Amino acid sequence: MASQGHSPASGTFWDTFEESVIAFILGAMTLVTFINVVLRYVFNHSFIWGLEVTLILFAWLVLLGISYGFKKTMHLGVDAIINLLPTRAQRVTALVSALACLVYALLLLKGAWDYWAPYAGLDRTAGRWFPLGFEATRDQAWYVTDQVPMIWVFKWLEPLINMGETYDKLPRVIPYFVLPFGILLLVVRVAQAGLRIIRGEQKSLIVSHEAEEDVERAAIDATPDAKEV
């Protein structure tokens, strides 16, 4: 039986890195929200940038989580009809699904770049659906977030894209970077999942009913122990 789990590279540095980043983002969201609640109801004060930071972190969490879900085959789906098909037909439908997801991810990547590029002082791509080169784009590197203060570690951006002028708030190029980065990672993960399907290491892009069956078997196995207690 082909493995429905993640790739053999699990447990490597990249697994640990991605999981650590996602865990850090989730922890940071929780911490900022908790501190703001305590400050508001106990000290009648709050960080004005707290909500915006939480929204930014949530966007990063979602976009990185999508690609990580493809990597670990964690996305949910309905495969009741697909499971009725022969093994070869199931593999074909899985490959068609992977190809459709890859095309969609590539379209998203173009849109993500075109949205983020002006904030980095770069040009958008030409073409409506697919990139056909680059076109002159109005520089929007001076756009900043609403409330998030500038962090010293990003001061190098001022001479690079803001003509040496000081940012009073965090430039949008930083939080919006997750758009091209996250979607590029999605393209890579979908392509990797497609290759695993071709090699027979994975059956589909979604969690199969095998996981549900494993849970049911575990519950049945645990029942005698529960009765003994």
N, C-alpha and C positions, 0 to 999 in steps of 0.2 A: 504494500500500500504506500502510495506517495505521501510524503510528509506534508502536513498542512501547516506546520509551524513556520518559524522564521528561518532565515538562511543559516548555513553552518558557521557564518562569521559572528554569530551571537556570542556575547561575552567578551568581545574584543574592545579595544580602546574606544571605537566609535559608538558602540552600544552604551558603554558607560558614560561617554561624553554627552550623547543626546539625552539619555535618561537624567543625567545630572542637571543639564540646562533646563529641561522641562520641570524637574522637581524644584529647581531654584526659582523659576518664574512663578510657579504655583505658591511656593513658600513666601516669596516677596509680595505677591498679591494679598495673601492672607495677613502678612505682617503689617503692610501699609494700611489695609482696611481696619485691622484691629486697633492699631495705634490711633487712627483718626477717630474711631468710635470712642475710645477712652478719652482722648483729648476733648472731644465735643461734649460728652455728657458729664465728665468729671471736672474739666478745667475750662469749659465754655470756650474752647479754642480748637482749631484744626489746621492741618496743612492744606492750603488752598490748591496745591497741585496734586493732592492725594488721589482724587477721582480720575484725573487725566492719566496719571501714572498707571493706575489699575487698569484702565481701558487699553492703554498701550501694551501692557504686559499680557492682558487677555488676548489681544490680537496676535501677539507673538506665540502664545501658548496654543492657540487654535491652529495657526498655519504650520507650526512645527509638529504639532500633534497629528495633522493629516498625513504628512509624509511618514512619520514614525508608525502610524497605523498600517500603512502599506508595507512598511519594512517588516513588521511583526505579524502581518495578516490578522489585524484586530478589528477591521471594519465590519459592521453588521450588514447583512443582506438577506434576501429571500431566495433560497435555492430549492424550494419544494419541487418545482417543475424540472429544473436542471438535473436533480438527483434521479429522475425517472429515465433520463437518457442513458445510452450506452457510454462506456468509459471514454471511447474516442470522441464521441460527440460532446461530452462534458469538457474534454480538453480543448476542443475547437471553440466552444462557447467562451471558455475562460480566456483563450487567446484573443478572441474578438473583443471581449470586455477590456482586456489589457490594452489592446490597440486603441479602442475608443477613449479610454482614460488617458492614454499617452497623448493623443491628438488634442484632447480637451486641455490637458496640462500645458501643452506647448502654446495653445492659444492664450491661456491664462498667463504664461510667462511673458509673452509679447505685451499683453496689457499691463502686467505688473511693471515691466521695464519702462514702458511709455509713461506710466503714472509717476514712477519714482525718479526717473532720469532728470527732469527739470530741477528738482530739488537738490540734485547733486551737481548742477551746472553742466549736465550732459544733454545730448540730443536724443529725441525720440526716434523710433524706427519709422520708416516710410512703409506704406502699404496698409490696406484695411484689415486683412486677415493674417497675412504672413509678412515678416520683415523683408523689405526689399531695399535695404540700405538705411541710411540715416538722413533725417531732414533737420534743417535749422530750427531750433527750439528756443523760445524765450526763457532766459535764465530765471529760475525761481529759488535760487539758493538762499535768498534772504528771508524766506518764509520760516517762521518759528512756531513752536507750539504755543498754546494759549497761556499756560501757567507754569510748566515745568522749567525750573531754573537751569541755566547753563552749567555744565559740569566741566571742571578744569581739564579733564582727560581728553576732551574733544576740542580744546583750544586750537589745535593744529588745523582745524577746518577753516578757521577765519582767514588766514592768508591764502589757503588753497582754493576756496570756492566763494568767499565773501569779500574779496578784494581788500583783505586786511581789516575790515570793519569788525567791531566787537559784537558778538551775539549777546543780547540781554536775556534771552530764553534759549532753551535747547532747540537747535534747528531741526526742521521736520525730516531732513535727510536721514537722521539717525533712527527714529522710530519707524519710518516708512521703509527702511532698508529690508525689513522682514518680508516685504512683498516680493521683490525679485529673488531674494535668498531662499525664502520658504518655498516658493513655487519652483525654483530650480531644483531644490532638494526633492520636491514632489516628482518632478520629471525623472530624476535619477532613480527614486524608489519604485516608481511604476515600471520603468524599464527593467530594473533588477527583478521585480516580481514576474514580469513577462518572461524573462530568461529562465527563472526557476520553474515556471510552468512548462516551458519548452523542454527543459532537462528532466522533467518528471519529478522535481523535488517539491512541487506545490500543486494543489488541485485547482484552486480558484483564488480570486482576490479577496474573498470574504471569509469570515469564520463559518465553517461548515457545521452541520448538525452533529458531527462527531464529538464536538466539544460538549454539546448538550447531553449526548449519550454518556460521555465520561462522567458528567456531573450526576446523572441519574444512577449510574453504576456505583459511584462513590456513596451516594445516599443509601442505596440498597445494602452495600457492604457495611455501612455504619449502623444500620438498623438493629442487627443482633446485639451489638455492643451497647446500644442505647437501651434495649430491653433488659439486658443484664444489670445495668445500672439502676 
